[in-house]
Structures are given as structure tokens and as C-alpha cells.
């Protein structure tokens, strides 16, 4: 049973820090070499919405733990391009 006032925390795939889940966006593999913002489907990970974390996400390696597949750099870059086009406020 969850404690009253408890907010789930997740680790950012870009900067590696823990934060409240609601401040992050959930990413999931939807197909081969295809990353998308997916709230509930498949293996996934979380990423802060700021540009610094998104840039770090593209350059970091080893996202196998989150997605259970190797994610190539072009798939990451394509996702970041779509994220920057969205208005989060």
C-alpha cells in the first residue's frame, strides 16, 4: 500500500538524477529502432523535458537496461526532434 503523499520517482535517462515521475516524459520502444512518448506500453524509461537532458540522452550509451534492446543514435535524435517540437506548458 502506498503511503499518503508519496509520489513515485524515476531516474532520468539523460542526466541520471531521480525526480518525481510527473515532471518527466515516459519513452518506450514501439518498434524496431523507433522510440516514442508512450504513457503505458512496453519497456520504457523516463526523461526530463529540458533540452540539457535531451541532449545528454542522445549522447549517452547503454540504455539497454531501460528498453531491453540497443537503441541507435538516429532513433534517439529523431525522438528528441519530435519532443522539441511539442509545447509542454
C-alpha positions as CSV (number, residue, x, y, z in Angstrom):
1,X,0.0,0.0,0.0
2,X,1.3,3.4,-0.9
3,X,1.9,6.0,1.8
4,X,-0.2,9.1,1.9
5,X,1.5,11.9,0.0
6,X,4.0,9.5,-1.7
7,X,4.9,10.5,-5.3
8,X,6.7,7.9,-7.4
9,X,10.2,8.8,-8.5
10,X,12.1,7.8,-11.7
11,X,15.6,8.1,-13.0
12,X,16.2,10.4,-16.0
13,X,17.8,8.6,-18.9
14,X,19.6,11.9,-19.8
15,X,21.1,13.3,-16.6
16,X,20.8,10.2,-14.4
17,X,19.2,12.0,-11.5
18,X,16.0,10.9,-9.7
19,X,12.9,13.1,-9.8
20,X,9.1,13.0,-9.4
21,X,7.6,10.9,-12.2
22,X,5.1,13.7,-13.1
23,X,7.9,16.0,-14.1
24,X,9.2,13.6,-16.7
25,X,8.1,12.1,-20.0
26,X,7.9,8.3,-20.5
27,X,9.7,6.9,-23.5
28,X,9.1,3.4,-24.9
29,X,10.3,1.3,-27.9
30,X,7.3,0.9,-30.2
31,X,9.0,-0.9,-33.0
32,X,12.5,-1.7,-34.3
33,X,14.6,1.4,-34.0
34,X,11.6,3.5,-33.1
35,X,11.3,5.5,-29.8
36,X,8.1,7.3,-28.9
37,X,6.4,9.0,-26.0
38,X,4.2,6.2,-24.7
39,X,2.4,6.5,-21.3
40,X,1.7,2.8,-20.7
41,X,3.1,0.5,-23.5
42,X,6.2,-1.7,-23.3
43,X,9.6,-1.4,-21.7
44,X,10.4,2.2,-21.1
45,X,12.3,4.9,-19.3
46,X,11.8,8.5,-18.2
47,X,13.4,11.7,-19.5
48,X,13.2,15.3,-18.2
49,X,11.6,17.7,-20.6
50,X,14.5,20.2,-20.7
51,X,17.0,20.5,-23.6
52,X,20.1,19.7,-21.5
53,X,18.7,16.2,-20.5
54,X,17.5,15.6,-24.0
55,X,20.9,16.3,-25.5
56,X,22.6,14.1,-22.9
57,X,20.1,11.3,-23.7
58,X,21.3,11.3,-27.4
59,X,25.0,11.2,-26.5
60,X,24.8,8.6,-23.7
61,X,25.2,4.9,-24.3
62,X,23.8,1.9,-22.5
63,X,20.0,2.4,-22.5
64,X,19.7,-1.4,-22.7
65,X,18.5,-1.6,-19.0
66,X,15.5,0.6,-19.7
67,X,14.5,-0.7,-23.1
68,X,16.0,-4.2,-23.2
69,X,17.2,-3.5,-26.8
70,X,20.0,-1.4,-28.1
71,X,18.8,2.0,-29.2
72,X,20.8,3.6,-32.0
73,X,21.7,7.3,-32.1
74,X,19.4,8.2,-35.1
75,X,16.3,6.8,-33.3
76,X,17.2,8.9,-30.2
77,X,17.8,12.0,-32.3
78,X,14.5,11.6,-34.1
79,X,12.7,11.4,-30.8
80,X,14.4,14.5,-29.5
81,X,13.4,16.4,-32.6
82,X,9.8,15.5,-32.0
83,X,10.0,16.4,-28.3
84,X,11.4,19.8,-29.0
85,X,8.5,20.5,-31.4
86,X,6.0,19.9,-28.6
87,X,4.8,22.6,-26.3
88,X,4.9,21.3,-22.7
89,X,3.4,24.2,-20.9
